[in-house]
Amino acid sequence: MNNWDLEISLLQEDGYDTNKIGDKVPKYKEIELLGYEKPISRGELLLAGQSNIEISKIIVIHPFEYSNEQLVKIGDITYQIVNTYKISNEEIELKLKSKKGLS
């Protein structure tokens, strides 16, 4: 049995702001939920490497809480969702890579 004690924020686009030079910058609304981290297997790393994908972390959440968001925040680190996999009706796996430029 896994401990659902990892605090996760799904980042959902919520309009735009304008930066100093006038570019549109997306604003994000944080949707807080709990999940757990799954270890990355050697096979998973090999498969990702062959597909030129970098995986930093695999987390599991409830599928009803996920609405195709592309970014996840765990602590102070923002990750991009690379891939999803439905484990069961109760769990969905999100494969993440570190996202540069967001905090």
N, C-alpha and C positions, 0 to 999 in steps of 0.2 A: 504494500500500500504506500502510495506517495503522499508526502506532506504538501498540501496546498497552501504554502506559506510565503511564496515569492510574490512580492508586490510589483505589479506591472501596470503601466499606463499605455493604453492604445491611444495614438495621436490621430484624431479625426480632423480633417480640414474644416475650418470654420471661418471662411471669408479671407480677406486680404488686408494687409497694411502696406504702406508705402515707405521705402527706406529713404535715406538722405539724398540719394541721386534720382529718386522718382520711380524706381523699379517696384513692381508689385511683389510682395513677399507673403506667402501663405501664413495665416494664423492657424494655430491648432488648439483644439479642445481636448483635454486629457480625460479619458475614461478609465477610471481605476478599477482594477480587479485582481484576483489572486490566481496563481497558477503554480507550476513547478518546473524546475529545469531538468532536462533529460541529458544524460551523457552522450557525447558524439562518438559513435563507433568508428573504428578504423575503416570499415567498409563505406560508411557514410562519407567520411573525408575523402576516400579514394574516388568514389563516384562523383562527388562535388568537384574535385580537382580535375577529373576527366572532362567535366562539362564547363570548366573555367569559372566555377562558382566558389566563392569564399564563404564558409560558414563559421561564425563565431560562437553561436549558441543555439540550442534547441529548447524551446519552452512548450509547455502543454497548458491549454486553457479549455474552457467550455465553449463549444461551437456557437451556442446561442448568444454569447457575448461578443462574437467577432463579426464585423460587418465589412470585410474586405479592406480594412485599414492597411496602409503601406508602411507605417512607422510605429515602433514600440519604444517606450522609455523604461529602463530598469535602472533605478538609482539615478545617477547623473549622466548615464550613457544612453544615447539614442541609437537604435538599430533599425535597419531596413529589413522588411520581411521579404525573403528571397523565394520561399516556397511554403505551401501549406499541405498538410496531409491529414485526412480524417481517420483517426484511429478507431473511433466508435461513435455512437450517438451521443456519448457523454464527454468525449475528448477530441480535440484537434491539436495537431502539432504545428508549431510555427518555426521555420528555420530562419535564423537571423544572421545578418552580417553587420559589422560596425559601420555606422553612417558618419561620414566626415562632414564638418561644417555646421552641424546642429548641436545644440546643447540644451 
